[in-house]
């Protein structure tokens, strides 16, 4: 899965719910903020499905369990 698609899915869901969405470039990762939650993702062009689901699952506390499956 392309990294851009992983990020866009998170961004679009946060904006749809009216939540704050921000990014911050770190040394080897990008930090993503949704509401009060922060998580990082490496800067690879391709992200495997397992990593993408684990990344999205980290935002379950603010977006709800399984939000990416809807």
N, C-alpha and C positions, 0 to 999 in steps of 0.2 A: 504494500500500500504506500502511496506517495506521502511524504511528510506533510506536504501542503494540504492534502485531503484530511489528514488527522487533525491538523491545526484548525482548518476551516470548520470542521464539524463541531469542535469545542467552541470556537468563536461564535458561530451562528447560533448555537444553543444558548450560550450565555446572553447574547444580545436579544434573542427571542424572549427570554425571561426577564429582560431589563436589568441584568446584573452587570456589575463592573467587570470588564475584561481588559487586562493589560499584559504586556510582555516586557521582558527585560533580558537583554543579551548578556550572558555570562561568558566565561572563558571558553568552555567547550560545549556548553548547553544553552538553551533558552529557557527562561523561567516564565511560567504562565500563571497569572493571577485571575481567579474567578471568585468574586465576592471576597471573602476572607481567606480562601484557600490558595496555596501556592504549590506548584509542582514543576519539575524540570523535564526536558526532553532533549536528547542529543541531536546534533545537527547532521543527520544522515539523510540522504535523499530518499532512501527506502526504509520504511518502518515495518517490521513483520507484524502479522495480525495479533500475535500474543502480546507483544509490547504495546501496540496501539490500544488493545482492550485493557491492559493493566494501567496504562496512562489515563484513559478515560475513566476507569474505575476509581482512580484517586480523587476524582471530583464528585463522587457519589454523595458525599456529605453535603454538598451544596446544590447539586443538580438532581439528586434522587437516584436510587439504585437502578441500574440498567438503563439509564437515560439514553445511551447511544443506540439502543436496540429499537427505539420507537420510530 
